[in-house]
Amino acid sequence: MPLDLPILSHLWSGCYGLMAFEFKSPGPILVELGPLTIRWYGLLIASAVLIGVSLSQALATRRRVDPDLIGDLIIWLVVAAIPSARLYYVLFQWQEYAQRPEDIIAIWKGGIAIHGAILGGLVASLIFAKIKRVSFWQLADLVAPSLILGQAIGRWGNFFNSEAFGRPTNLPWKLFIPPEQRPVGYENVAYFHPTFLYESLWNLMVFGILITLFFRGLRGKPVLKVGTLFLVYLVSYSLGRFWIEGLRTDSLMIGPLRIAQIISLVEISIGLAGLFWLYQLRRPLPDVVAAQETDPKLRQESDHLP
């Protein structure tokens, strides 16, 4: 039967029409109840934290680790990571915030940097591990899947705030940006790459990889050495972030360089070096406490996870 080109053309147009839609934020505010304003950004961050706590404690139980220890750590991480994420962002946008210092603490309006959160969380985790006499890398492995899942959830806050978008595009999944939030030079452009979506999907993929490794590691196929999950997180997340950052129009900059891409390259290097150290040199990663000094609640029985 010969192909009917007009019919095929019509069908293709119809399919394209079904795919062609725009992301358009309903606005940053979820609900207003008198003086109380609930914003999507804050709700998503709170949801990510709660889900992350539950997940990490569940994973800790599977590793025969006291889940209360993870609960205590999460408190440290929240206290350190959120202010650090905001401080990191404000410092690199200081010229803007110097003009309106009252907005420096207005985290509910958006403007946090995940790399700042990671740095703050790392410092807090190292101190926590030293005080509790537990392995930092064991803790990091248990938190890594929750961290990347939380990042996937949190990126949708950028959608509701109409921020952290990419260059102009007319792709079917384009993102509409209100005129007042378009960057200088793009005032007459309505549609941009939804980089929040790209990163959220990428992070979900990384989460799938980490969870798969975690449960395969429980069966010893493969045997995961302490620190592996966190190092895989560093490499896999940073690969996606490096690519996606190149699409954005609002990157934090040092001269002509995108800060997030620099940090991503550093994290990729650290992750690959750590994996080489573990699996090629066959040596345990340096830790804040020696294996024989660790608390029984999180004891290293060998150079791999129990």
C-alpha positions as CSV (number, residue, x, y, z in Angstrom):
1,M,0.0,0.0,0.0
2,P,1.6,3.3,-1.0
3,L,2.3,5.9,1.7
4,D,-0.1,8.8,1.7
5,L,2.2,11.7,2.4
6,P,-0.5,14.3,3.2
7,I,-2.0,11.9,5.8
8,L,1.5,11.3,7.3
9,S,2.1,15.0,7.4
10,H,-1.2,15.6,9.1
11,L,-0.4,12.9,11.7
12,W,3.0,14.3,12.3
13,S,1.6,17.8,12.8
14,G,-0.9,16.4,15.3
15,C,1.8,14.5,17.2
16,Y,3.9,17.6,17.3
17,G,1.0,19.6,18.6
18,L,0.5,17.1,21.4
19,M,4.2,17.5,22.4
20,A,4.3,21.2,21.9
21,F,3.6,22.8,25.2
22,E,5.2,25.4,27.4
23,F,6.2,25.3,31.0
24,K,4.8,28.4,32.7
25,S,5.1,29.0,36.4
26,P,1.9,29.7,38.3
27,G,3.9,31.9,40.5
28,P,6.2,31.5,43.6
29,I,3.3,31.6,46.1
30,L,1.4,28.5,46.9
31,V,-1.1,30.0,49.3
32,E,-1.6,33.2,51.4
33,L,-3.5,33.0,54.7
34,G,-3.6,36.5,56.1
35,P,0.0,37.4,57.2
36,L,1.2,33.8,56.5
37,T,2.6,33.2,53.0
38,I,3.6,29.7,51.9
39,R,5.9,29.6,49.0
40,W,6.6,26.7,46.6
41,Y,10.3,27.1,47.1
42,G,10.2,26.7,50.9
43,L,7.7,23.8,50.6
44,L,9.9,21.9,48.2
45,I,13.0,22.4,50.4
46,A,11.1,21.2,53.4
47,S,9.7,18.2,51.5
48,A,13.2,17.3,50.2
49,V,14.6,17.4,53.8
50,L,11.8,15.2,55.2
51,I,12.0,12.7,52.3
52,G,15.8,12.7,52.6
53,V,15.7,11.9,56.4
54,S,13.3,9.0,55.9
55,L,15.3,7.6,53.0
56,S,18.7,7.8,54.7
57,Q,17.4,6.3,57.9
58,A,15.9,3.4,55.9
59,L,19.2,2.8,54.1
60,A,21.0,3.0,57.4
61,T,18.8,0.3,58.8
62,R,19.6,-1.9,55.8
63,R,23.3,-1.4,56.6
64,R,22.7,-2.3,60.2
65,V,23.5,1.3,61.2
66,D,21.6,3.1,64.0
67,P,19.1,5.3,62.2
68,D,19.1,7.8,65.1
69,L,22.7,8.6,64.2
70,I,21.6,9.6,60.7
71,G,18.7,11.6,62.2
72,D,21.2,13.6,64.3
73,L,23.5,14.1,61.2
74,I,20.6,15.5,59.1
75,I,20.0,18.2,61.7
76,W,23.6,19.2,61.4
77,L,23.4,19.2,57.6
78,V,20.3,21.3,57.5
79,V,21.7,23.9,59.9
80,A,25.0,24.1,58.0
81,A,23.9,23.5,54.4
82,I,21.0,26.0,53.9
83,P,22.9,29.0,55.3
84,S,26.0,28.0,53.4
85,A,24.0,27.7,50.1
86,R,22.6,31.2,50.6
87,L,26.0,32.7,51.7
88,Y,27.7,31.2,48.7
89,Y,25.1,32.7,46.3
90,V,25.1,36.1,48.0
91,L,28.9,36.4,47.9
92,F,29.0,35.8,44.2
93,Q,26.1,38.2,43.6
94,W,27.3,40.8,46.1
95,Q,27.0,43.8,43.8
96,E,23.3,43.0,43.5
97,Y,22.6,42.4,47.2
98,A,24.7,45.4,48.3
99,Q,21.9,47.5,46.9
100,R,19.2,45.7,48.9
101,P,20.8,44.2,52.0
102,E,17.3,43.4,53.4
103,D,17.1,40.6,50.9
104,I,20.2,38.8,52.0
105,I,18.3,36.5,54.3
106,A,15.2,36.3,52.1
107,I,15.9,32.7,51.1
108,W,12.2,32.1,50.4
109,K,12.6,34.3,47.3
110,G,15.1,31.8,45.9
111,G,18.8,32.3,45.3
112,I,20.7,29.4,46.8
113,A,23.6,27.5,45.4
114,I,23.9,23.7,45.7
115,H,27.7,23.8,45.7
116,G,27.5,26.1,48.7
117,A,25.2,23.6,50.4
118,I,27.6,20.7,49.6
119,L,30.6,22.6,51.0
120,G,28.7,23.5,54.2
121,G,27.4,20.0,54.5
122,L,30.9,18.5,54.1
123,V,32.3,20.6,56.9
124,A,29.4,19.8,59.2
125,S,29.7,16.1,58.4
126,L,33.4,16.0,59.1
127,I,32.9,17.7,62.5
128,F,30.0,15.4,63.3
129,A,32.0,12.3,62.4
130,K,34.9,13.4,64.5
131,I,32.8,14.1,67.5
132,K,30.8,10.9,67.2
133,R,33.8,8.8,66.3
134,V,32.3,7.4,63.2
135,S,33.5,7.0,59.6
136,F,32.8,10.1,57.5
137,W,32.7,8.0,54.3
138,Q,30.2,5.6,55.8
139,L,27.9,8.6,56.6
140,A,28.5,10.1,53.2
141,D,27.5,6.9,51.4
142,L,24.2,6.7,53.4
143,V,23.4,10.4,52.7
144,A,24.4,10.5,49.0
145,P,21.2,9.0,47.5
146,S,19.0,11.3,49.7
147,L,21.1,14.3,48.7
148,I,20.7,13.8,44.9
149,L,17.0,13.0,45.3
150,G,16.6,16.2,47.3
151,Q,18.4,18.1,44.6
152,A,16.0,16.7,42.0
153,I,13.0,17.9,44.1
154,G,14.5,21.3,44.9
155,R,15.2,22.2,41.3
156,W,11.4,22.6,40.8
157,G,11.6,25.6,43.1
158,N,13.5,27.3,40.3
159,F,10.5,26.6,38.1
160,F,8.0,28.3,40.4
161,N,10.4,31.3,40.9
162,S,11.0,31.5,37.1
163,E,14.8,31.5,37.6
164,A,17.9,29.4,36.7
165,F,16.7,29.0,33.1
166,G,18.8,28.5,30.0
167,R,19.3,30.2,26.7
168,P,16.3,31.0,24.3
169,T,14.7,28.1,22.6
170,N,11.6,27.1,20.7
171,L,11.7,23.4,21.6
172,P,8.3,21.8,22.4
173,W,9.2,21.8,26.1
174,K,10.2,25.5,26.2
175,L,9.9,27.5,29.4
176,F,8.0,30.8,29.5
177,I,9.7,33.6,31.5
178,P,7.7,36.7,32.5
179,P,9.0,39.9,31.0
180,E,10.1,41.3,34.4
181,Q,12.3,38.3,35.0
182,R,14.1,38.1,31.6
183,P,17.8,38.8,31.6
184,V,19.3,41.9,30.1
185,G,19.5,41.6,26.3
186,Y,16.6,39.1,26.2
187,E,13.7,41.4,27.0
188,N,11.9,40.5,23.8
189,V,12.5,36.8,24.1
190,A,9.7,34.8,25.8
191,Y,10.9,31.2,25.8
192,F,14.0,29.6,27.3
193,H,15.5,26.2,28.0
194,P,14.0,24.7,31.2
195,T,17.4,23.8,32.7
196,F,15.6,23.2,36.0
197,L,13.9,20.2,34.3
198,Y,17.1,19.0,32.7
199,E,18.9,18.9,36.0
200,S,16.0,17.4,37.9
201,L,15.8,14.5,35.4
202,W,19.5,14.1,35.4
203,N,19.5,14.0,39.2
204,L,16.7,11.4,39.2
205,M,18.9,9.2,36.9
206,V,21.9,9.6,39.3
207,F,19.6,8.6,42.2
208,G,18.6,5.5,40.3
209,I,22.3,4.6,39.8
210,L,23.1,5.1,43.5
211,I,20.1,3.1,44.7
212,T,20.9,0.3,42.3
213,L,24.5,0.2,43.5
214,F,23.4,0.3,47.1
215,F,21.1,-2.7,46.9
216,R,23.4,-4.6,44.7
217,G,26.1,-3.9,47.3
218,L,23.9,-5.4,50.0
219,R,24.2,-8.7,48.0
220,G,27.9,-8.2,47.5
221,K,27.5,-7.9,43.7
222,P,29.6,-5.8,43.5
223,V,31.3,-5.4,46.8
224,L,31.2,-1.7,47.5
225,K,34.1,-0.2,49.4
226,V,33.5,2.6,51.9
227,G,33.1,5.9,50.1
228,T,32.1,4.5,46.7
229,L,28.6,5.8,46.6
230,F,29.6,9.3,47.6
231,L,32.4,9.3,45.0
232,V,30.0,8.1,42.3
233,Y,27.6,10.8,43.3
234,L,30.4,13.5,42.9
235,V,31.3,12.3,39.4
236,S,27.9,11.6,38.0
237,Y,26.1,14.7,39.3
238,S,29.0,17.0,38.3
239,L,29.1,15.6,34.7
240,G,25.4,16.6,34.3
241,R,25.8,19.9,36.1
242,F,28.8,20.9,33.9
243,W,26.8,20.4,30.7
244,I,23.6,22.0,32.0
245,E,25.4,25.0,33.4
246,G,26.7,25.8,29.9
247,L,23.1,26.4,28.8
248,R,22.2,28.9,31.6
249,T,22.1,32.7,31.3
250,D,22.4,33.5,35.0
251,S,25.5,31.5,36.0
252,L,27.6,32.8,38.9
253,M,30.8,34.0,37.3
254,I,34.5,34.7,38.0
255,G,35.5,36.9,35.1
256,P,34.6,34.8,32.0
257,L,34.4,31.5,33.8
258,R,31.3,29.9,35.2
259,I,31.9,29.0,38.8
260,A,29.6,26.0,38.8
261,Q,31.6,24.5,35.9
262,I,34.9,25.0,37.7
263,I,33.5,23.4,40.9
264,S,32.1,20.5,38.8
265,L,35.5,19.8,37.3
266,V,37.0,19.8,40.7
267,E,34.4,17.4,42.0
268,I,34.8,15.1,39.0
269,S,38.6,15.0,39.6
270,I,38.2,14.3,43.3
271,G,35.6,11.5,42.6
272,L,37.7,9.8,40.0
273,A,40.9,10.1,42.1
274,G,39.0,8.6,45.1
275,L,37.7,5.7,43.0
276,F,41.2,5.1,41.6
277,W,42.5,5.1,45.2
278,L,39.9,2.5,46.3
279,Y,39.9,0.1,43.4
280,Q,43.2,0.4,41.7
281,L,45.5,1.1,44.7
282,R,43.2,-1.0,46.9
283,R,43.6,1.3,49.9
284,P,40.9,2.8,52.2
285,L,40.1,6.4,51.9
286,P,41.6,8.7,54.6
287,D,39.1,9.2,57.3
288,V,38.6,11.5,60.4
289,V,39.0,8.5,62.7
290,A,40.9,5.2,62.4
291,A,38.8,2.1,61.8
292,Q,39.5,0.7,65.2
293,E,38.3,3.9,66.9
294,T,34.9,4.0,65.3
295,D,31.7,3.9,67.4
296,P,30.2,0.4,67.4
297,K,27.0,1.9,65.9
298,L,28.9,2.5,62.7
299,R,31.9,0.2,62.8
300,Q,33.9,-0.7,59.7
301,E,34.3,-4.5,59.7
302,S,36.6,-4.4,56.6
303,D,37.4,-2.0,53.8
304,H,33.9,-2.5,52.3
305,L,30.5,-1.8,53.5
306,P,29.0,-4.5,55.7
